Amino acid sequence: MIFPKPYADFVQRLRVAYGFVLLAAFATLSKPTMEALWIGLPVSLLGLAIRAWAAGHLEKNRQLTTSGPYAWVRNPLYVGTLLAALGVVIASRSIALTVVFAIAFLLVYLPVIELEEQHLRSLFPDYGVYADRVYRLVPLRRWPARSKAFSWAVYRRNKEHKAALGFVVALAWLVIRLPR
């Protein structure tokens, strides 16, 4: 583990509170332009699509998910979140916001990912084999097992619509902040 467990436990408990700090930073530091919106929007939509694809495969704590995007990366929800945030940061045109989001990913989300992977190792005996084959965040090798189909029922059970709703609110804020 790269991060000490006490630190990872601490930031996991503060993850939601830190989300409000990110929201406040976004609300105050955004300086969007129409051009920046058109550049950032596809990046965010790609991130949301990856999150949706992952949510339609993820059977949390029930089985080791290796289908869909999980065949390519162990943490596609975080990859999707990172891309969605990157698109919003691009659209916001704020170096300060870029730094805040980068720090959040490095110091909050990476330790949380490590904790979640420890949990999965304890739940699923095959997780170690899967982790040896599939990278955490970069899709360089594919899991060879057969893939199951995307499920809208699983997507809904994972409440992934909340990520899309959050993005719509962020997009609306950026549009409101556009110079007239």
C-alpha positions in Angstrom: 0.0 0.0 0.0 1.4 3.4 -1.0 -0.6 5.4 1.5 -0.5 4.4 5.2 -3.7 2.8 6.3 -4.6 5.3 9.0 -4.3 8.1 6.4 -6.4 6.2 3.9 -9.1 5.5 6.5 -9.1 9.2 7.4 -9.5 10.5 3.9 -12.2 7.9 3.1 -14.3 9.3 6.0 -13.7 12.8 4.7 -14.4 12.0 1.0 -17.9 13.4 1.0 -16.9 16.5 2.9 -14.1 17.0 0.5 -16.6 16.8 -2.3 -18.3 19.9 -1.0 -14.9 21.7 -0.9 -14.4 20.7 -4.6 -17.9 22.0 -5.3 -17.2 25.4 -3.6 -13.9 25.7 -5.5 -15.7 24.9 -8.8 -18.5 27.4 -8.1 -16.1 30.2 -7.3 -13.1 29.6 -9.6 -14.9 28.7 -12.9 -14.3 31.1 -15.8 -15.9 29.2 -18.7 -16.0 30.2 -22.4 -18.1 28.7 -25.1 -15.0 27.3 -26.7 -13.8 25.7 -23.4 -17.3 24.2 -22.9 -17.1 22.6 -26.4 -13.7 21.2 -25.6 -14.5 19.9 -22.1 -18.0 18.6 -22.8 -16.9 15.5 -24.8 -14.3 14.6 -22.2 -16.9 14.7 -19.5 -19.4 12.8 -21.6 -16.8 10.1 -22.2 -16.2 9.9 -18.4 -20.0 9.6 -17.7 -20.3 6.9 -20.4 -17.5 4.9 -18.8 -19.2 5.3 -15.4 -22.6 4.2 -16.8 -21.0 1.2 -18.5 -19.3 0.2 -15.3 -22.4 0.7 -13.2 -24.3 -1.6 -15.5 -21.9 -4.4 -14.7 -21.0 -3.9 -11.1 -22.6 -6.3 -8.6 -21.2 -4.7 -5.4 -19.9 -7.1 -2.9 -21.8 -10.0 -4.6 -19.3 -11.2 -7.1 -16.0 -10.1 -8.6 -16.9 -8.0 -11.6 -14.6 -8.6 -14.6 -17.0 -7.8 -17.4 -17.6 -4.6 -19.4 -15.0 -2.0 -18.5 -13.8 -4.1 -15.6 -12.2 -6.3 -18.2 -9.9 -3.4 -19.0 -9.3 -1.6 -15.7 -10.0 -2.5 -12.1 -11.5 0.9 -11.3 -13.6 2.1 -14.2 -15.9 4.2 -12.0 -12.8 6.2 -10.9 -11.5 6.5 -14.5 -14.9 7.8 -15.5 -15.0 10.2 -12.6 -11.5 11.4 -13.4 -12.5 12.0 -17.1 -15.8 13.7 -16.1 -13.9 16.0 -13.7 -11.2 16.7 -16.3 -13.8 17.8 -18.8 -15.4 20.1 -16.2 -12.0 21.5 -15.3 -11.2 22.1 -19.0 -14.5 23.9 -19.4 -14.0 26.0 -16.3 -10.7 27.4 -17.6 -9.1 27.7 -14.1 -5.6 26.7 -13.3 -6.3 26.9 -9.6 -9.3 24.5 -10.0 -7.1 22.2 -12.0 -4.6 22.1 -9.1 -7.4 21.5 -6.5 -8.9 18.6 -8.5 -5.4 17.1 -9.1 -4.6 17.2 -5.4 -8.0 15.7 -4.6 -7.4 12.8 -6.9 -3.8 12.1 -5.7 -4.4 12.6 -1.9 -8.0 11.5 -1.5 -9.1 9.2 -4.3 -5.9 7.1 -4.7 -5.9 6.1 -1.0 -9.6 5.3 -1.2 -9.0 3.1 -4.3 -6.3 1.2 -2.3 -8.7 0.7 0.6 -11.5 -0.6 -1.7 -9.0 -3.0 -3.4 -8.0 -4.3 0.0 -11.7 -4.9 0.7 -12.2 -6.7 -2.6 -9.1 -8.9 -1.9 -10.7 -10.0 1.4 -14.1 -10.7 -0.3 -13.0 -12.5 -3.4 -10.1 -15.0 -3.4 -9.6 -14.6 -7.2 -9.0 -10.8 -6.9 -5.2 -11.2 -6.7 -5.2 -13.0 -10.0 -7.4 -10.4 -11.6 -5.3 -7.6 -10.1 -2.1 -9.1 -11.6 -3.7 -9.2 -15.0 -5.7 -5.9 -15.1 -4.2 -2.5 -14.3 -5.8 -0.2 -11.7 -6.6 2.8 -13.9 -4.9 2.3 -17.3 -6.4 -0.1 -19.9 -3.2 -1.8 -21.1 -4.2 -5.5 -20.7 -7.6 -7.1 -20.9 -9.1 -9.8 -18.6 -9.6 -12.9 -20.8 -12.8 -14.2 -19.3 -16.1 -14.0 -21.1 -18.0 -10.8 -20.7 -21.6 -10.6 -19.4 -24.0 -8.1 -20.9 -24.7 -4.6 -19.6 -27.8 -4.5 -17.3 -30.0 -1.4 -16.9 -31.4 -3.0 -13.8 -27.9 -3.2 -12.3 -27.3 0.4 -13.5 -30.4 1.6 -11.6 -29.6 -0.4 -8.5 -26.2 1.3 -8.4 -27.9 4.7 -8.6 -25.6 5.9 -11.3 -28.1 8.4 -12.5 -26.8 10.6 -9.7 -23.5 11.1 -11.4 -25.3 12.2 -14.6 -27.5 14.6 -12.6 -24.5 16.1 -10.9 -22.9 16.7 -14.3 -26.0 18.4 -15.6 -26.0 20.7 -12.6 -22.2 21.5 -13.2 -22.9 22.1 -16.9 -25.8 24.4 -16.0 -23.5 26.4 -13.7 -20.9 26.7 -16.4 -23.5 27.9 -18.8 -24.8 30.5 -16.3 -21.2 31.7 -15.8 -20.6 32.2 -19.5 -19.7 35.8 -20.4 -22.6 37.7 -22.0 
